[in-house]
């Protein structure tokens, strides 16, 4: 398989997926940590929200549908756990 002109082996695919999952998890963590230190209308938080909200928002909607509303938003933690499970499954499959 060619990827940007380089030959890509099947052994590299799980490593690439794990890197993407890790970067996405980092974006989720940064979004919820940096909101205490940066202005809410800043470009960094806006970019992190645009990147992470499609997945975290769906997990939040699912949790609300299953368990109702909570005073604490558990959706980032649940999303990270689900991403870790996805990375584990990719490691097993490949």
ZAMARGU-4260 file (C-alpha; in steps of 0.2 Angstrom, whole numbers, plus 5000, padded with zeros to 4 digits):
<rodrens>
0) 5000/5000/5000 | 5007/5017/4996 | 5005/5031/5008 | 5012/5048/5003 | 5024/5039/4991
5) 5030/5027/5005 | 5027/5009/5006 | 5017/5005/5021 | 5017/4988/5029 | 5002/4981/5038
10) 5013/4981/5054 | 5013/5000/5054 | 4994/5002/5053 | 4990/4999/5072 | 5004/5011/5076
15) 4997/5024/5065 | 4979/5021/5072 | 4986/5021/5090 | 4995/5038/5087 | 4979/5046/5080
20) 4969/5039/5095 | 4982/5046/5107 | 4982/5063/5099 | 4963/5063/5100 | 4963/5059/5118
25) 4976/5072/5121 | 4964/5085/5113 | 4950/5079/5124 | 4961/5081/5140 | 4968/5098/5134
30) 4950/5105/5131 | 4944/5101/5148 | 4960/5106/5157 | 4964/5122/5148 | 4946/5129/5150
35) 4952/5134/5168 | 4967/5144/5161 | 4962/5151/5145 | 4948/5163/5140 | 4932/5154/5134
40) 4931/5163/5118 | 4950/5160/5114 | 4955/5152/5097 | 4964/5137/5106 | 4948/5132/5115
45) 4937/5135/5100 | 4948/5123/5090 | 4949/5110/5103 | 4930/5111/5105 | 4927/5109/5086
50) 4939/5094/5085 | 4932/5085/5100 | 4914/5089/5101 | 4907/5078/5087 | 4913/5062/5097
55) 4911/5069/5115 | 4894/5076/5111 | 4888/5059/5105 | 4894/5050/5120 | 4886/5064/5131
60) 4869/5062/5122 | 4870/5043/5124 | 4874/5044/5143 | 4860/5057/5145 | 4848/5045/5136
65) 4854/5030/5147 | 4856/5037/5164 | 4848/5055/5164 | 4858/5071/5168 | 4872/5072/5180
70) 4879/5087/5189 | 4896/5082/5183 | 4900/5079/5164 | 4907/5061/5163 | 4907/5061/5144
75) 4925/5065/5142 | 4931/5051/5153 | 4919/5039/5145 | 4925/5044/5128 | 4943/5041/5133
80) 4939/5024/5140 | 4930/5020/5123 | 4945/5026/5113 | 4957/5015/5123 | 4946/5000/5120
85) 4946/5004/5102 | 4965/5005/5102 | 4966/4989/5111 | 4954/4980/5098 | 4964/4987/5084
90) 4980/4980/5092 | 4971/4963/5093 | 4965/4963/5075 | 4981/4967/5067
</rodrens>
